[in-house]
Amino acid sequence: MHLKLVRSGGLAGLTMVASVDSADLPSDQQGLIALLLTLGVSPKPDAGQRGGPDQFSYQLEIHQGEHSVRHHWDEPDVPEMVRPLLAALVNEARPAH
Protein backbone atom coordinates (compact mmCIF):
# COMPACT_ATOMS: atom_id res chain seq x y z
CA MET A 1 0.00 0.00 0.00
CA HIS A 2 1.10 3.54 -0.65
CA LEU A 3 0.41 6.37 1.79
CA LYS A 4 0.51 10.12 1.31
CA LEU A 5 0.18 12.49 4.25
CA VAL A 6 -0.29 16.23 3.94
CA ARG A 7 0.01 18.11 7.22
CA SER A 8 -0.91 21.78 7.08
CA GLY A 9 -1.41 24.57 9.55
CA GLY A 10 0.51 24.96 12.76
CA LEU A 11 2.23 28.05 14.08
CA ALA A 12 4.37 28.53 10.94
CA GLY A 13 1.63 27.48 8.51
CA LEU A 14 4.12 25.23 6.70
CA THR A 15 2.63 22.39 4.64
CA MET A 16 4.54 19.12 5.00
CA VAL A 17 4.13 16.11 2.71
CA ALA A 18 5.15 12.47 3.20
CA SER A 19 4.81 9.80 0.54
CA VAL A 20 5.79 6.30 1.67
CA ASP A 21 5.16 2.63 1.09
CA SER A 22 3.46 0.97 4.04
CA ALA A 23 6.23 -1.67 4.11
CA ASP A 24 8.64 1.09 5.18
CA LEU A 25 6.63 1.83 8.33
CA PRO A 26 6.80 -0.02 11.66
CA SER A 27 5.11 -3.43 11.55
CA ASP A 28 2.69 -2.46 14.34
CA GLN A 29 1.14 0.11 11.94
CA GLN A 30 0.25 -2.40 9.19
CA GLY A 31 -3.05 -3.49 10.76
CA LEU A 32 -4.14 0.10 11.34
CA ILE A 33 -3.37 1.02 7.72
CA ALA A 34 -5.45 -1.93 6.51
CA LEU A 35 -8.29 -0.89 8.83
CA LEU A 36 -8.21 2.71 7.59
CA LEU A 37 -8.30 1.43 4.01
CA THR A 38 -11.44 -0.63 4.70
CA LEU A 39 -13.18 2.16 6.63
CA GLY A 40 -13.47 4.31 3.54
CA VAL A 41 -13.43 8.08 3.39
CA SER A 42 -13.77 10.03 6.61
CA PRO A 43 -15.97 13.10 6.38
CA LYS A 44 -14.22 16.45 6.16
CA PRO A 45 -15.26 18.61 9.10
CA ASP A 46 -17.29 21.76 8.58
CA ALA A 47 -15.27 24.97 8.41
CA GLY A 48 -16.96 26.14 11.61
CA GLN A 49 -15.75 23.06 13.49
CA ARG A 50 -12.06 23.38 12.66
CA GLY A 51 -9.41 23.39 15.35
CA GLY A 52 -7.63 26.48 16.56
CA PRO A 53 -5.59 28.65 14.20
CA ASP A 54 -2.26 27.16 15.34
CA GLN A 55 -3.31 23.52 15.17
CA PHE A 56 -2.45 21.02 12.47
CA SER A 57 -4.76 19.54 9.87
CA TYR A 58 -3.98 16.09 8.42
CA GLN A 59 -5.04 14.57 5.12
CA LEU A 60 -4.08 10.92 4.70
CA GLU A 61 -4.48 9.10 1.38
CA ILE A 62 -4.09 5.33 1.22
CA HIS A 63 -3.77 3.59 -2.15
CA GLN A 64 -3.81 -0.15 -2.81
CA GLY A 65 -4.07 -1.02 -6.48
CA GLU A 66 -7.23 0.60 -7.84
CA HIS A 67 -8.66 1.20 -4.34
CA SER A 68 -8.02 4.54 -2.61
CA VAL A 69 -9.38 6.29 0.46
CA ARG A 70 -8.82 9.71 1.96
CA HIS A 71 -9.09 10.59 5.62
CA HIS A 72 -9.05 14.10 7.07
CA TRP A 73 -8.61 15.14 10.69
CA ASP A 74 -8.05 18.43 12.44
CA GLU A 75 -5.71 18.30 15.44
CA PRO A 76 -8.24 17.96 18.25
CA ASP A 77 -10.17 15.23 16.38
CA VAL A 78 -7.34 12.81 15.51
CA PRO A 79 -8.27 9.39 16.95
CA GLU A 80 -5.78 8.14 19.55
CA MET A 81 -5.12 4.93 17.59
CA VAL A 82 -4.11 7.00 14.51
CA ARG A 83 -1.68 9.35 16.29
CA PRO A 84 1.34 6.95 16.19
CA LEU A 85 0.85 6.42 12.45
CA LEU A 86 0.66 10.16 11.80
CA ALA A 87 3.77 10.69 13.93
CA ALA A 88 5.68 8.08 11.90
CA LEU A 89 4.58 9.74 8.65
CA VAL A 90 5.42 13.25 9.89
CA ASN A 91 8.95 11.97 10.60
CA GLU A 92 9.22 11.21 6.86
CA ALA A 93 7.60 14.48 5.73
CA ARG A 94 9.30 17.26 3.81
CA PRO A 95 8.11 20.79 3.03
CA ALA A 96 5.68 20.95 0.09
CA HIS A 97 7.00 22.69 -3.02
Steps between C-alpha positions, in 0.01 A plus 500: 500500500610854435431783744510875452467737794453874469530688828408867486450779747692539821672809632714548186226395257749275319351216294691173536459199271602136549466233234598150613437133442330334795777236507741776607299574815517315833331159489258597779345757260411249225170391657391859558577592138292205379216604732508860376491372142186294569326779693471715191504877485466695822280807477675835478396716794297815448702821483331617820621192688869532417765501769678809621704717264833351614395136483586250230269352240578155355394348170596135458460318168539123484532326163496126434474413133184662364357560850564834673364675807556842650473588866504851645544604862556829675734487800247466781307227313783258413407158644749375760566179304601707192743735678802260490451447126481874435811553713691239297390666175584851624853372571527424126338827387670778308381853422257516206632674189 
